[in-house]
């Protein structure tokens, strides 16, 4: 298997750093250092920091089942958030609100992310209703957990163990998933 190209390395570094730190706190210099190249090379490849953010798109919904594939979907979605936090891995749900806020066109970004995330949740939970209220509610609950744990430091492992958090918060999300058909 061949080594990733410089462009791929830059995009991978940008995805990780933008997802962890957000747009404003991430510098071209940081991305270059993580990718193993110069800041000038990053700019040559991407043109601008905004173009790099658009190409890297660290906010793509990642709602795979992960290890939680053998449990109800609400618990599995919460498990993925908790596992990412415990591994100190980036999580799009933890940064998507910041990325929307930092966007050049707030309304367009809001509409785009809402469309993509609600569609991903709807597919994952089997929500085929016209208004997708259950999907909106699940997404709001997951955004709250991601932002609360990553940004505010709520529910750290010294407050509640990961498995207990998955059980308790997973039950809340699962109740929404199992709620009445819309």
ZIWODA-V310592 format. One record per backbone hydrogen bond with DSSP energy under -0.5 kcal/mol. CO is the residue of the C=O (numbers start at 1). NH is the residue of the N-H. E is the energy in kcal/mol with one decimal. If there is no record, write none. Layout:
co=CO nh=NH e=E
co=CO nh=NH e=E
This chain:
co=5 nh=9 e=-2.5
co=6 nh=10 e=-2.6
co=7 nh=11 e=-2.7
co=8 nh=12 e=-2.5
co=9 nh=13 e=-2.4
co=10 nh=14 e=-2.7
co=11 nh=15 e=-2.7
co=12 nh=16 e=-2.1
co=13 nh=17 e=-2.7
co=14 nh=18 e=-3.1
co=15 nh=19 e=-2.1
co=16 nh=20 e=-2.0
co=17 nh=21 e=-3.2
co=17 nh=22 e=-0.6
co=18 nh=22 e=-1.8
co=22 nh=26 e=-0.7
co=23 nh=26 e=-0.7
co=27 nh=31 e=-2.2
co=28 nh=32 e=-2.8
co=29 nh=33 e=-2.5
co=30 nh=34 e=-2.3
co=31 nh=35 e=-2.3
co=32 nh=36 e=-1.3
co=32 nh=37 e=-2.4
co=38 nh=42 e=-1.9
co=39 nh=43 e=-2.3
co=40 nh=44 e=-2.4
co=41 nh=45 e=-2.6
co=42 nh=46 e=-2.6
co=43 nh=47 e=-2.6
co=46 nh=48 e=-0.5
co=48 nh=52 e=-1.9
co=49 nh=53 e=-2.4
co=50 nh=54 e=-2.3
co=51 nh=55 e=-2.3
co=52 nh=56 e=-2.8
co=53 nh=57 e=-2.8
co=57 nh=60 e=-1.1
co=61 nh=63 e=-0.6
co=65 nh=68 e=-1.4
co=66 nh=69 e=-1.1
co=67 nh=70 e=-0.7
co=68 nh=71 e=-2.1
co=72 nh=75 e=-0.5
co=72 nh=76 e=-2.2
co=73 nh=77 e=-2.5
co=74 nh=78 e=-1.7
co=75 nh=79 e=-2.8
co=76 nh=80 e=-2.1
co=77 nh=81 e=-1.4
co=78 nh=82 e=-2.5
co=79 nh=83 e=-3.1
co=80 nh=84 e=-2.2
co=81 nh=85 e=-2.2
co=82 nh=86 e=-2.8
co=83 nh=87 e=-1.9
co=84 nh=89 e=-2.9
co=85 nh=88 e=-1.4
co=91 nh=94 e=-1.5
co=91 nh=95 e=-0.7
co=92 nh=95 e=-1.1
co=92 nh=96 e=-2.1
co=95 nh=99 e=-2.5
co=96 nh=100 e=-2.3
co=97 nh=101 e=-2.4
co=98 nh=102 e=-2.3
co=99 nh=103 e=-0.5
co=100 nh=103 e=-1.2
co=104 nh=106 e=-0.6
co=105 nh=109 e=-2.7
co=106 nh=110 e=-2.8
co=107 nh=111 e=-2.4
co=108 nh=112 e=-2.5
co=109 nh=113 e=-2.9
co=110 nh=114 e=-2.5
co=111 nh=115 e=-2.4
co=112 nh=116 e=-2.5
co=113 nh=117 e=-3.0
co=114 nh=118 e=-2.6
co=115 nh=119 e=-2.0
co=116 nh=120 e=-2.2
co=117 nh=121 e=-2.6
co=118 nh=122 e=-3.0
co=119 nh=123 e=-2.3
co=120 nh=124 e=-2.1
co=121 nh=125 e=-2.7
co=122 nh=126 e=-1.2
co=122 nh=127 e=-2.1
co=126 nh=128 e=-0.8
co=132 nh=136 e=-2.2
co=133 nh=137 e=-2.7
co=134 nh=138 e=-2.6
co=135 nh=139 e=-2.5
co=136 nh=140 e=-2.5
co=137 nh=141 e=-2.2
co=138 nh=142 e=-2.5
co=139 nh=143 e=-2.8
co=140 nh=144 e=-2.1
co=141 nh=145 e=-2.1
co=142 nh=146 e=-2.9
co=143 nh=147 e=-2.9
co=144 nh=148 e=-2.5
co=145 nh=149 e=-2.5
co=146 nh=150 e=-2.4
co=147 nh=151 e=-2.0
co=147 nh=152 e=-1.4
co=148 nh=154 e=-3.0
co=153 nh=156 e=-0.7
co=156 nh=159 e=-2.4
co=156 nh=160 e=-2.2
co=161 nh=165 e=-2.6
co=162 nh=166 e=-2.5
co=163 nh=167 e=-2.3
co=164 nh=168 e=-2.8
co=165 nh=169 e=-2.8
co=165 nh=170 e=-0.7
co=166 nh=170 e=-1.6
co=167 nh=171 e=-1.3
co=168 nh=172 e=-1.1
co=169 nh=173 e=-2.3
co=170 nh=174 e=-3.0
co=171 nh=175 e=-2.0
co=172 nh=176 e=-1.4
co=173 nh=177 e=-2.4
co=174 nh=178 e=-2.9
co=176 nh=179 e=-0.9
